[in-house]
Every structure is written in C-alpha cells, then in structure tokens.
Amino acid sequence: MNSIPDTYGADTIQVLDDLEAVRKRPSMYIGSVGIRGLHHLIYEVVDNSVDEALAGYCSIISVTLNHDGSVTVEDDGRGIPVDVHEKYGKPAVEVVLTKLHAGGKFDKKIYKVSGGLHGVGLSVVNALSEFLEVRIYRDGKEYFQRYENGNPVTELIEVGKTSKRGTVIRFKPASEIFESIEFKFDIVAQRLKELAYLNRGLKIQLVDERINKRQIFYYRGGIKSYVESLNRNKTPLHEIIYMDGEKNGIQVEIAMQYTEFYAENIFSFANNINTREGGTHLSGFKAALTRTLNEYLKKHYSKKNLSLAGQDTREGLTAIISVRLPDPQFEGQTKTKLGNSEIKGIVENIVNSQLMEYLELHPNTAKIIIERCLTNARAREAAKRAKELVRRKGDLDSTLPGKLADCSTRDRKRSELFIVEGDSAGGSAKQGRDREFQAILPLKGKILNVEKSRLAKILKNDEVRAIVSAIGAGIGDDFDISKLRYGKIIIMTDADVDGSHIRALLLTLFYRYMRPLIELGYLYIAQPPLYRVTKRKKEYYIYSDRELKKVLEEIGEDGSSIQRYKGLGEMNPDQLWKTTMDPQNRMLYQVSLEDAIEAEEIFSTLMGSEVEPRKRFIQDHAEEVRYLDV
C-alpha cells in the first residue's frame, strides 16, 4: 500500500501565496457563505486526511459534529509536520494554517495525487473559524496549538509522549461570516459516503453528538459497491463490470452495469472530486464504450449494417469513472470539468481493451448488453418518429396548449409559469394572479411516471406535452434553454399525499428530461399555507404545525377559528394570491441539485418499481420535510 517514502517534514511544505483577507471575501474561496460554503469547510479538512490515505498512510478518518457547533476531524496519518520551516522560522503546522496554498501536496514526492488541490486548504478553514485547535501525534510526541479568527493564540506546545499517530483538527465556523453555522448530518454523510466509495478500504466514521447518531462508511468493493448502491432499487441485467489501469502515473477505475431503467446515470470523478460537468475522462469512456460495442456487434452479429449511436449504448447504464492524476486541470462554469487532454486517450485504451476482453469471455452477458443497446436504438428511432408526429399535429415548441392562461409580458426575466394541480385550483389561480407577468397551466390528474417510460411513450401523454409546449424549450436531447419562455417555473400542488405524488412526478420529468431548468435555477416549488387562523377579524396564514402551535400560544386559543386547508381549491382567488402567488408575501423553494448522485438515488427510490425501498424512504423522512426538495 505504501509507495511513497515517509519524508514528510517542514522542508516539504511549499508556500505559493500569502494568506489574503479571506474573511473579507469568503465567497471567493469557498463559493458562498450559505449552507454549501459552510459544509465546504469540513470537506477541506477531510480532504487533507484523504490525501494521507491516497499516499498510503491513513486508514481511518473520524468526523464528529459536536454539541457546541464545532466539528472535529481526526485521522491516523503521519501528522502535520511540526519542525521549523526554514523560510518562515515557524513550525510547519503554523505555516499550513496561516498561509494560503501552503502544504505538502504541491510537492509530488509527498503526494502523487491530491484531491485537496482543487480546494483552498486548512488556512481558509482557519481564517473563517471562530477558533481552530490542532492536535498532532507524531514521532512519539503529542503537540497542540489553538487559533482564533485565523491567528495563533498559543505557541505550538509539546503536550507529552504518545503511541498514537495522526492529526486532530477541531474548529467552529465564525457566526458573523456564515448565514448559518448549523451543520446538517445528511449533507456531511453524503460526501463522506462518496469518499469511502471512491477510496476502497478507507473507513470513515461520522458521529453527531447533537442527535446521538453515528454512521460508518466502509466499502471493500470501492466503486463496484457504489454502482451496486445506485442500482439497489433497480433491476440489474448482469453483474458489475470492473476495469482499471495505470499509465504515466495516472490511475483509472471504472465500474458499470446496465439495468431495466431507461435513464443514463454516469458519474465521473477526478482525485475524488465530482466532475459534474464531465471532461476528458468522461469523453474517453463514452467514445470507447460506443466503439467497443459496435466492434463486438459487427464481429458477432450477422446484420453487418447495424450500428449503435452513443446514446443507444448508454440508456439504462449506471457507471462510475474515477481517475487520479498528479496535475488535474479543472475548467468549466463551476470548475468541475476535467481538462487534461492526455486523460481521454488513456481511458479509451483501458475501456477498449478490457471491455472487449470481458465481452469475449462472457458471451451471455455480452448478448444481454448488445440486445439492450439494439432495443435502445429501435426506441430512439420510435421517439424520433413520435417527435415528428407531434410536431406535424402541433409543434411542441411553438403551439401553446389551449388550457394555458398566458401572461402579457414577453420579458422572460419577469415572467412566471405556475403549473397547478387540478382545474379548481387552476381556476382560482387564473383569477387571483397578476396577468401581466404570471401564467397558469392547470394539470388534469397525474402525469405519466417518466421513470418507467421511454420518450416515445412520454411524448404521447397530453399533460407532458402541455408542459413541454408551455415552457417552450423542448425535451430530452432537443432541450434548448435559450428558448425558455419564463424566468420561473413554479410547481403549485396541494399539501396532501396526492399533491406530493404529483410534485414528485413533475420533479422526475424535469430531472430526467429538462435538467438545465434545475441546474440553472429556474425551477421552484410554491408553499401554500396549511391553516388559516382568525381571531377578532385578524387572520393568520400558517405554513407548518410548528408555526401553528407558536401562533396559538401567542394569541391564545380561546375565540380563535382554525381552518385546515385540504387543497388549493379551498382558497378563493384573493387568498391564493395573498398567500401563495404574491411575490411580496409568498414562500418559494428553489429546486437545486446539490448532489446529482443523491438526487439519482432519491428519484430511483421514489419512482422506481420496488415498493419496499419507497415505503422505507417515506417513513424515514415523513417528519423531516413537507416537500421533496432535491
């Protein structure tokens, strides 16, 4: 396991830049001061421990969410160096914690690859923390130092002797910098689980002392276990295919499996970083997959004129592509696209040779995969004909549905489309809206579950066609965000079981076939009130049971009248406008894809064919959320 010499000392700590005023412009370093930026602090600390694991010196990482709002991250690595840095005359650990871009990962002798290179380091975590304490176990000794607001308030103290090895960092985010300093167990757990999958054999423990909850993430199968987890609510068609290789210090791992589902689910990583925008490793995989399957098809099937398109080879496929490289170059809008040109050819070579060898050695599995891809090709042609038929009957992109009550403005930035459950609520919404910028599209009943249907069938569904026509940007591969007719797409359904189901169906449609609406922040969920409380001609609109209890305590229950809204249709137009549609008063949830893999798991659980996982999910989360906000 240990392939790098243990020469990790102060002379290996390289400093690229002095620490600037991170506290003044935190978003430049961690993306935001909201919930994403807050949790990024944990990931920065954990990434350093994972780098020790990649180097072969760490096997266990523990993350604890403490009662006082602080976080403790502990590993059993070599421990941050404590000897004096020659240039700065300070202990190396102090340089790491007070200088931006300082660390051993810039020296290839210390870390061949590093996930933390994508991040900003411990110094930024320190700068954005009310306090940070570091405890180091190294060379038989224990050391301690404390920082406040990024500055050391103690010297590096030698505490005593120890047989332990590793680093413990405890920090508490600065409340004056972040919108909230409350860490969410599920958000942290998702990232730690991802890291455990991507680093086979690494054990990561998460403890939340606030709610007495503990989880351990440890996967012997690595990314094979990852694919197995993603497909646990689907019906796989064959065993998981695993490929790996190394060239010029670049390591490649790929696991893939076809299922009965129709969606393509391929996730790529570079040095443990989720490359959401893809990149050269993903391009190499897609090109090699199509080429290899076509070569096998021509070699073993009599109809030599058959040919598979790229999308034919990916429909129903779940795959994880993980590469590790010394100098990753990240590009794209959010710096999550791998740009190293040499990676494409390396991935292609590995897939071409190893996948073909696998197919030749497993002819039964090869037949299943090829037949699946041929079925996909026929379905693609059927979908193409269905689109052409739909356009001949009435163009999806230009003919608006008859039941759409459009707004008068053509300014996309101002306009809003409410997709409303039921004709009754649709009628109230049409009367209560501001006609200048609010459009209403009422739905009749539940739309098709697109998770279980191919595009050809989806396009025959009247409600789906109405939605696609109203939005105006197309569907699937034809989706074009520049043709979008509204600046906000707002789902407005009843706050009951049927409303939740319709909302989930709509979210699945947008996630699978109009994903840019979510990725670019155009999709919202309206939150109608649950109760209307009146007392002495004064009315209160209540959005949760907790809020109801609080209001009743304040105004007193005696003489109060409580109306429980069972649906949007129970509100008159004025009430619907006042509570749910008026931009000055309403509550909207913006739908986002914080984690595409977690979203994939949720949708396959909720909308898949397996009943038991869906029941378990609903039971586990029923009291936590009123809305599925992915």
Sequence and secondary structure as in RCSB ss.txt:
>XXXX:A:sequence
MNSIPDTYGADTIQVLDDLEAVRKRPSMYIGSVGIRGLHHLIYEVVDNSVDEALAGYCSIISVTLNHDGSVTVED
DGRGIPVDVHEKYGKPAVEVVLTKLHAGGKFDKKIYKVSGGLHGVGLSVVNALSEFLEVRIYRDGKEYFQRYENG
NPVTELIEVGKTSKRGTVIRFKPASEIFESIEFKFDIVAQRLKELAYLNRGLKIQLVDERINKRQIFYYRGGIKS
YVESLNRNKTPLHEIIYMDGEKNGIQVEIAMQYTEFYAENIFSFANNINTREGGTHLSGFKAALTRTLNEYLKKH
YSKKNLSLAGQDTREGLTAIISVRLPDPQFEGQTKTKLGNSEIKGIVENIVNSQLMEYLELHPNTAKIIIERCLT
NARAREAAKRAKELVRRKGDLDSTLPGKLADCSTRDRKRSELFIVEGDSAGGSAKQGRDREFQAILPLKGKILNV
EKSRLAKILKNDEVRAIVSAIGAGIGDDFDISKLRYGKIIIMTDADVDGSHIRALLLTLFYRYMRPLIELGYLYI
AQPPLYRVTKRKKEYYIYSDRELKKVLEEIGEDGSSIQRYKGLGEMNPDQLWKTTMDPQNRMLYQVSLEDAIEAE
EIFSTLMGSEVEPRKRFIQDHAEEVRYLDV
>XXXX:A:secstr
   S    SGGG EE S    TTTSTHHHHS SSHHHHHHHHHHHHHHHHHHHHTT   EEEEEE TTS EEEEE
 SS    SB TTTSSBHHHHHHHSTTEEGGGSTTT SS SGGGS  HHHHHHTEEEEEEEEEETTEEEEEEEETT
EESS  EEEEE S  EEEEEEEE TTTSS     HHHHHHHHHHHHHHSTT EEEEEETTTTEEEEE  TTTHHH
HHHHHTTTS BSS  EEEEEEETTEEEEEEEEEBSS   EEEEEETTEE TT BHHHHHHHHHHHHHHHHHHHHH
 S TT    HHHHHTTEEEEEEEE SS  EESTTS EE  HHHHHHHHHHHHHHHHHHHHH HHHHHHHHHHHHH
HHHHHHHHHHHHHHHHHHS TTT   TT B  S   TTT EEEEEESHHHHHHHHHHS TTTEEEEEE S    G
GGS HHHHTT HHHHHHHHHH S SGGG  GGG   SEEEEE  SSHHHHHHHHHHHHHHHHH HHHHHTT EEE
E   SEEEEETTEEEEE SHHHHHHHHHHH STT EEEE  SGGGS HHHHIIIII TTT  EEE   S HHHHH
HHHHHHHSS HHHHHHHHHHHTTT SS   
